[in-house]
Amino acid sequence: MTYRRYTVTLVVLTLLLVLLALACLVFGSVDIPVDRIIDILSGKGSGNKAWDIIILQSRLPMIATAALAGAALSISGLLLQTTFNNPLAGPSILGVSSGAGLGVAIVILALGGSLGGLFGESVGSYMAILLGALMGAGAVLLVLIAFSTIVRSNTMLLIIGILVSYLTSSVVQLLNSVATEEGVHNYVSWGFGNFSGVSVAQMPVYAGIIILALIGSALMVKPLNALLLGARYARNLGVNVSMTRNILLIITGVLTAVVTAFCGPIGFIGLVVPHIARMSLGTSNHSRLVPATILAGADIALLCAVASVSSPHGIIPINAITPIIGVPIILYIILNRRRIQYFN
Amino acid sequence: MNDNAILTTHNLAVGYRNGKQQVTLLSGLNLHLNKGKLVALLGQNGAGKSTLLRAITCDERPIGGTIEVDGKNLLEMPQKERSRLLGLVSTERIQAGALTVEELVGLGRQPHTGFLGRLDDEDHRIVRQAMADAGIAAKAGDYIASLSDGERQKAMIARALAQETPLIVLDEPTAFLDVASRIETMRLLQTLAHDRGKAVLLSSHDISQSLMLADELWLITTDRQVLTGTTTDLVAAGAMDHLFTNRSIHFNPQILDYSF
């Protein structure tokens, strides 16, 4: 019975993925007829150079970027929720995204205008940003690990995450005051969040790292399930708890850092999607939860991407859309926590 | 030494760290737990019941001595091997409400399954048997969240059974249960020891039920000795009078419980 629910859920999520990807191809600031889009995709070309470029170098990379970012953030959220035994954990609320953001800020502002746009096509510049994000996310995760051994309360850990976010944003403000105008502008526009920041040339690095980390998370389903019983039971089942936690947090850090570096600090997706997956599957079993979370994350991010190009007055920032989707879901979960099985 | 000993400790010393200071609660423990026996560990709060159990389950390193299960040194072996010798049931809250009973019991197979934890036909058979033995088979497809406290504890015991370990250690398994579930749980553990040949060690606050249903007692006395023996012997020797510091209560052998 549960297996059938799993199959149905995966089929629905996959169909949604296809539909939303098609919507992303068709909708945009420039209207391109559907038959021309088919011509471009089939390699014939539309006869309109600009249209070819928009589809092949803008919309297609954006679809891949959004889908992978959504999957990555959602898996980060799932791993954080299980590791910290906290249903309200997520990469943005725990400050992991802001940590990555601080790393990015240091790099962008330090290199200032010399970057030439947010992501210069030079491999060195976006690698530097990526590295900055990794170090920032890693530093916050270390802080969280340290505090989680001292502070046992889940709520307190969330508050510490929020405090870390405040601290990083204040450091960023301080950096802004000494940075060049162009550097600040670059950083601010990065902060809005967008899925158009990965060029075709950067795609292999972006996609490669995310896919590897997602495969890594899928290989951790056995210890993840043991961790549902808490550290003591997990140990008794033969799980090396501290090593497992470290691996899970490294995967989380890498996923969050890569997405944050390329797309900006995107909120809510990582927090909300694992809940959508649990509620649609009716299980906390990670062997089913991980695939569903990946697909649902990709769906939600594509939905945000479609919404961001739906205005005739220009692109809406992703971070203006995610709370509209995320907040009602979180409120629903908080208000109904007594009825939702996995809270009991 | 005897051939039936599943759990043996040699000169075991347990305690805790308080900053830089090491506080020894119990020392010089040479304990034996035999196959097919249900042993209850009793003592007043703070006597060291949990500390001793946490040392035996390797959640806390003992201050000294060794612990052997099936003749193998528990402290020196890899975690994976240990997980096939010792099953644990504790009172910690779990976030497994959205797992079914069968899935939860299936987690007990983890020490025996491969990298991804997939269960084969034999694993499924063992899981079903464990649920039947623990009397929770009728709820196999139900969510853990929908169970009563007593049923939840049965599911956790079934999970430990599915782990197929010769020794099962239970830290206060009846703590949050009502009286009917307490007796039912103790009966279940007694059956598992007597009929399935498990060595079962549990800590409890429930003196009278432990005295009625356990084969042997480990009593932590107020002067930090651990007295071991059958219930009858220990009661006859007046050992029960050394369990609590409070002088206004005394043990009444007629009712196997304390009175004012």
Interface residues (C-beta under 8 A of the other chain):
Chain A: M1 T2 N85 P87 L219 V221 K222 N225 A226 L228 L229 G230 R232 Y233 R235 N236 L237 G238 V239 N240 R278 G282 T283 S284 N285 S287 Q341 Y342 F343 N344
Chain B: T57 C58 D59 Q79 K80 R82 S83 R84 L86 G87 L88 S90 E92 R93 I94 Q95 A96 G97 A98 L99 T100 E103 L107 G108 Q110 P111 T113 F115 L116 G117 G141 Y143 I144 A145 S146 Q163
